[in-house]
Amino acid sequence: MNVTVTVEVFHNVSKDAAGRHLGFDGYQQGHPVVKVFEFPMEANEATEPVRFAETAFQIGNELHELSADYYRRRLRSLSVGDLVKIGLLCLSCEPAGWQPITDHHPNDLTATHEGEHGTQPWRS
């Protein structure tokens, strides 16, 4: 039986003391993230979590029919260090593939982040 799942996309907004983004070196525990997009996706009990993440990657890199909605929000591409969340599971975008985050909850700043170039908080 198919169900509709909400897939959430988070940008890594960590910076060093000089203001340079750290997320492109990969997600690390404690890095702040901001929810920037969500979309519904059909799934069933056999759907692998990486399928949701790969669809999010396609959307965030102009390879999917929902990409226009993503870029209309003036967002940067989904990149290494960013996260995709499906229910309670978060996956980190790696240089090759996805890494589940199982040992902590990400530092979600969506409610208080005011936005910056390429990252605009999702307000539902």
C-alpha positions as CSV (number, residue, x, y, z in Angstrom):
1,M,0.0,0.0,0.0
2,N,1.3,3.4,-0.9
3,V,1.4,6.4,1.5
4,T,2.5,10.0,1.0
5,V,5.7,10.9,2.9
6,T,6.9,14.4,3.5
7,V,10.6,14.8,2.6
8,E,12.4,17.8,4.2
9,V,15.6,19.5,2.9
10,F,18.0,21.3,5.3
11,H,20.9,23.5,4.3
12,N,24.0,23.3,6.5
13,V,24.7,26.9,7.6
14,S,27.9,26.4,9.7
15,K,30.6,28.9,9.4
16,D,34.2,29.4,10.7
17,A,35.4,32.5,12.6
18,A,36.0,34.3,9.3
19,G,32.5,33.6,8.1
20,R,33.4,30.9,5.6
21,H,30.9,28.1,5.1
22,L,32.0,24.8,6.7
23,G,29.2,22.5,5.4
24,F,30.8,21.9,2.1
25,D,33.4,19.8,3.9
26,G,30.7,17.6,5.2
27,Y,28.1,17.6,7.9
28,Q,29.5,17.3,11.5
29,Q,27.6,16.9,14.7
30,G,26.7,20.4,16.0
31,H,26.6,22.0,12.6
32,P,23.5,24.3,12.5
33,V,21.0,23.5,9.7
34,V,18.0,25.3,8.3
35,K,14.9,23.7,6.7
36,V,14.6,25.3,3.2
37,F,12.1,23.0,1.3
38,E,9.7,20.1,1.6
39,F,7.9,18.0,-0.9
40,P,5.5,15.0,-0.8
41,M,6.6,11.6,-2.2
42,E,4.8,8.4,-2.6
43,A,6.3,5.4,-0.9
44,N,5.6,1.9,0.4
45,E,7.2,-0.4,3.0
46,A,9.9,-1.4,0.4
47,T,11.0,2.2,-0.4
48,E,14.6,2.7,0.7
49,P,15.4,5.9,2.5
50,V,18.2,6.8,0.0
51,R,15.5,7.0,-2.7
52,F,13.9,10.0,-0.9
53,A,17.4,11.6,-0.5
54,E,18.2,11.0,-4.2
55,T,15.0,12.6,-5.3
56,A,15.7,15.6,-3.0
57,F,19.2,15.9,-4.6
58,Q,17.7,15.9,-8.1
59,I,15.2,18.6,-7.0
60,G,18.0,20.7,-5.5
61,N,20.2,20.4,-8.5
62,E,17.8,21.2,-11.4
63,L,17.2,17.6,-12.4
64,H,13.5,17.2,-11.4
65,E,10.1,18.6,-12.3
66,L,10.0,20.2,-8.8
67,S,13.3,22.0,-9.3
68,A,11.6,25.2,-10.5
69,D,9.7,25.4,-7.1
70,Y,13.0,24.9,-5.2
71,Y,14.9,27.6,-7.2
72,R,11.9,30.0,-7.1
73,R,12.7,30.3,-3.4
74,R,16.2,31.6,-4.4
75,L,18.0,28.6,-2.8
76,R,21.5,27.3,-3.6
77,S,21.9,23.8,-4.8
78,L,21.7,20.8,-2.4
79,S,25.3,20.0,-1.6
80,V,27.7,17.9,0.5
81,G,27.0,18.7,4.2
82,D,23.3,19.3,3.7
83,L,20.6,17.0,5.2
84,V,17.4,15.3,4.0
85,K,14.9,14.3,6.6
86,I,12.2,11.6,6.2
87,G,10.1,11.2,9.4
88,L,12.7,10.9,12.2
89,L,15.5,9.8,9.9
90,C,18.1,12.3,8.7
91,L,20.6,11.6,5.9
92,S,23.7,13.7,5.3
93,C,24.8,14.3,1.7
94,E,28.3,13.0,1.3
95,P,30.8,13.3,-1.5
96,A,29.5,9.9,-2.7
97,G,26.1,8.9,-1.4
98,W,24.3,9.4,1.9
99,Q,25.1,8.8,5.5
100,P,22.4,8.2,8.1
101,I,22.6,10.3,11.3
102,T,21.8,8.0,14.1
103,D,23.7,9.3,17.1
104,H,22.2,12.7,17.6
105,H,19.5,15.2,16.5
106,P,20.7,17.9,14.1
107,N,20.9,21.5,15.4
108,D,17.8,22.9,13.6
109,L,17.8,26.7,13.5
110,T,14.9,27.1,11.1
111,A,12.6,28.9,13.6
112,T,15.2,31.6,14.4
113,H,17.3,31.9,11.2
114,E,16.6,35.1,9.2
115,G,18.0,33.8,6.0
116,E,21.1,34.4,3.9
117,H,22.2,34.3,0.3
118,G,21.0,30.9,-1.1
119,T,19.3,29.8,2.2
120,Q,15.8,31.0,3.0
121,P,14.0,29.3,6.0
122,W,10.9,27.3,5.2
123,R,7.9,28.8,6.8
124,S,4.8,26.6,6.5
